[in-house]
Each structure stands twice: as structure tokens, then as C-alpha cells.
């Protein structure tokens, strides 16, 4: 005789209702975030946070780590119809064996309690622990093939149910970030409109003494969140920023100057970084009415190219010859040391004379992604250029865009 022990799986909660509850909880959490904190934090960071928190992690079985154990037990066989007993109301015990398979998994153990849209009326039974499935079998004979067969059958059933759940969960998980983005944008727009309304009333804004300066997230049920929303309740003040279209125009002016260098190599082959920078400044000043400057003091040092409009820094760039990966890291650190809290659009211009240009291009993303202030890469339509988002050196809530343009210049 052999029988399985455990709890019936996949039947306690409706998966559909759980996903609906996740949406409601995320909406509620976004609506309760302190307004200044919401405005001071990057939308992408917020979306990443909510995606990580509300994503449903379907368990993945780790088959190469399965282990098995056994122990001797006493088995009540009074209800075994293959045995004759005059009085089946009395227990009758014989020596038996309990074989237990330990099946590790990665994911959320609560998923084993959810019923997918596809199901049968005979779900598998097992014991679910934090990161392990325990499949337990009681036997009164040493029938090795029977217990193997029972285990393989039950594990196959569990896999099948998890596949059904994964199919239901996939579109939900893919939609979390977009839903969060829309909810955050809607609330941000309302907060900004509210600020505009109060500003137009003509009186100073009264500070609320009960305004919370901390934010405690709800208990994470689905997944451990490694990166919480950065805490910043500093009153939000909108800052003038350089639009992406204008930013790209500045970079186009610079790129066009490089084309001139390529067409007249003899005129540029002995120039050093400072000389090349001067040629870029000539072109930029033609576009920005003399507001592009070189070697200009900014924050903690002098940056190579700086464009200011109405006293605000709208663009900062550094010019560097390629001298290996460490030279790029040094350039990034230098740029970050020049960048103040208000600066958001930056660039590094890499000039290559001696090394394989293809090799230089391939190394740039690797070097950048290892930097501690790197956050993410942005799609950028250029064969020799890259665009990234960095956090400001002293404030992780503030982001700056860094574009790296690499050029082959005459040797």
C-alpha cells in the first residue's frame, strides 16, 4: 500500500481576484505617497519599485537540487480494504516507511494556493515551505518503482498547474509598469496643477505641520523589494530644463563639426583637446548667441563646454582623447564633480586617434554600466554614440542624462 500525504494545492484563492487586488493595492499606494516625494523622485525609479513589489513571481522548480529522505513510521491499516478485520473501528498499526522528496523552487510560495483559469477538480497534494515542496509518501511494502512513479506523476502535475498559472500571470506582470506609469503621471500632473493654482492666488503657501517626512511602504507579500523608493520630502520646485529636441540639436552641431574635421584632416591632425574644444565652441556660439563657453567654472571645477541660458546651466560637456577604459571612467567622475543639482543634460566627447575604433566603441557601454552612478541605458539612434541615465553624485533622486559620442579624428 502507498499513499500521498499533504495539503491540496492551487485551490485557496482565485488567481484572477488576486491580480485585481494587486492592481487596487498599487493604485492605493501611489495615491498615498507624499506629494513632494512623488515629484522629487524619478518616474522610472518609482515604476521599477512598483513593478518589483507587485510582480507575481511564479515558482520555478530547481530539479537538479531535488533530494530524498525516509524514516520508519507506524501505519494504521485498519481501513485497508485488502486486509481483513472484524472491527475496523479499532486502529491496527504495522511498521511502514515514509519517503519524502524535497523539491526546491524559486518564486512566491503563495502562488501554490492560487487557482488559475485552467484547472482540474483533482489538484496535487504536497507540503509547501518557504522555498521547498515536500512530497510525502507512506508505504507498507518496499515497492521502489511505485514510489518513483507516484513522485514523477505528482511532480508532473505540479509543473502543469504552474504552467497554467504562468500563462495567466504573464500579461499581468507585463502590464504593471505601464499601469504604474499612468497612475504616477496622473497624480504628478494633479499635484503640479494644484501648485500652480495656489501660486496664482497671490499668497505664500502655508506649511502643514502634520505633513509626514517619512514614508513606510506596506508589507511586501509578493516579492522582496531590494530598492525602496528613495526618501525625499523636500518641497518640490520645478526647474527649467533643456528639452530633448534641443539637447539633440546641440549634439548634432558638435557631430557636424567632426565631419568638417574628417574632410580636412591636415588642418586638425596636431590639435589637442583644448584646440578641438575651441572649434566646437565657435559652432555652438553661432547657435546660442555667445552663451557657449569653455573652461568655465561650474560647481567644483572647470568644464570644457558649458551652455547657459538666463543664468541656468542647460548643457555641460567634456572632451577627452581615448586612453583606455580608465580614461572614460575618469571623465565621467570629472563630469559628475562639475555637475550641480540643477544640471540634467550632459555629454562626453571621445576622440580616438590610435586605437581600433571598433574596439573603443564596444568598450564604452561596459565601462559606463560599471559606474556606481549608472542607472539605465536609453535607446539612442547612433552607431558611435550612447545615451545613459545617471544619478547625481550627491542626490540619488535627481537624474541627469549622459550622452557619449565617439569620433575618429585625424592622427
Secondary structure, DSSP 8 states (H G I E B T S, - for coil): -EEEESEE-S-SEEHHHHHHHHHHHHHHHHHHS-HHHHHHS-HHHHHHHHHHHH-----EE-GGG-EEEEEEEEEE-TT-TTS--S-TTS--EEEEEEEEEEEEEES-GGGGGEE-SS--SS--EEEE-SSEEEEEEEESS--HHHHHHHHHHHHHHHHHHHHHHHHHHHHHHHHHHHHHHHHHHHHHHHHHHHHHHHHTTTS-----TT--S-------SSS--SS------S---------HHHHHHHHHHHHHHHHHHHHTHHHHTT--HHHHHHHHHHHHHHHTTT-EEEEEEETTEEEEEEEEETTEEEEEEEEEE---HHHHHHHHHHHHHH--TT--EEEEEEEESSS-HHHHHHHHHHHHHTSTTEEEEE----SSEEEEEEEETTEEEEEEEEEEEEEE---
